[in-house]
C-alpha cells in the first residue's frame, strides 16, 4: 500500500483559509512509497465493478467550486441522488447541503480520502480541487500543495481501488511557444503559471498511470467556463462572467484584459455535458487520455457588443491587469477539438448569441433588459 501522506493540522488550516491570500510557510513533502499496484495478493478492498446497467458510485472533490455543484446535479439526475457524493473543505450553502450527500474531504489527507473511497464504495472520482491561474500565482506554495500533492494522492487511491478517474485540464496547460490559432491536442506545452504547470503534470501523470497501472484516467482541457450561478473564482477568463453581473447591477464594466484578447470559451452546460460524455464513452473509442474541447472563441470587445443588445447603455472601460494579460497572451486563441468530435461524438450547443441570451435569462430581468427585449 502507498505510505499515508497527511500534512497535518497546520496544512489543513492553511487550505481552509486559502481565500485570504496569505503566504504559506510550510511546503508539503510527499513520501516516496511503493507502487499502488504492489499490494498483497489476498488484500481485500471495497472496490466495486459494475456493468453498464448499474450506476456508478461517484465522489466529487473540490465540489463547491464553479463546476462541482452543477456536475453533481447532472449526475444525480442520471444516476440517482444517493449515488453522487459532493465533497469539499468548505461549509456548503443550505441548498447544496440538502440537495444530496455532502461530506468533508481534504485531498491532502490521504488516509481520510482513502477511507471515503472504501466506505462509500466509490467507482468514479471527479477531481476538481485546484487553485486557479491568478489565485495560484498569488500563493504558489499552496497551489503546489493542492494542485500537485493532492493529485498524487488521488492518483494512488484511484489506481489502488480501480476507479474511473476524471481530472480536468485547461487552456492554461499551454504556453507562449504553443501554437495558438488553433491549438491541437498534441503540441509543445510550456506554461508559465503554477496552475498551468500543475495541469500539464496532471495530464502526464494520468497518462503514465494508465499505461503503467491500467488506471482508467480521462481528462478534458476546458476553455474558459461561463456560468450564471457562481461568482468568479480567480481565473483569467472570469471577466466573461463578471460582465453580466456588472451590466445588470450598474450598467458599467471595467475589464482587466485588452479589448482584442481572444480566448476560447464555453457555457457551463456544454462543459458538464462533455464531462459526462467522455466518462461514459467506451474505453475502446478513446485514442488519447486528454482531449481539447471547444465551443466558441471571442474577445472582450465582441462579448460587450453582444451584451449591449440587452443592456444598450453598458459602459465598457479597460484597466489592463498586466499579470492576467500576460497569462492570457500565453494561452490559445482557439482550440482544435476535432479528436473529441471524432472519437466520442463531442458537439457543443451554445455559441456566443445563445450564451448571452441564456445568461441574461438565468440572471433575471430588470427594466433595462426588459426594455431591450
Secondary structure, DSSP 4 states (H G I P E B T S, - for coil): -PPP-B-HHHHHHHHHTGGG---------PPP---TT---TT---------TTSPPPEEEETTTSTTHHHHHHHHHHHH-GGGEEEEESSPPPHHHHTTS-EEE--TTBHHHHHHHHHHTT--EEEE-----HHHHHH-HHHHHIIIIIHHHHHHHHHHHTT-EEEE-EEGGG--TTS--SSBPSSS----SSHHHHHHHHHHHHHHHHHHHH--EEEEEEE-EEE-SSS---S-GGGHHHHHHHHHHHTSEEEESS-TT--EEEEEHHHHHHHHHHHHHS-GGG-S-SEEE---EEE-HHHHHHHHTTTSTT-EEEE---HHHHHHHHTS-SSB--HHHHHHS-------HHHHHHHHHHHH---HHHHHH-
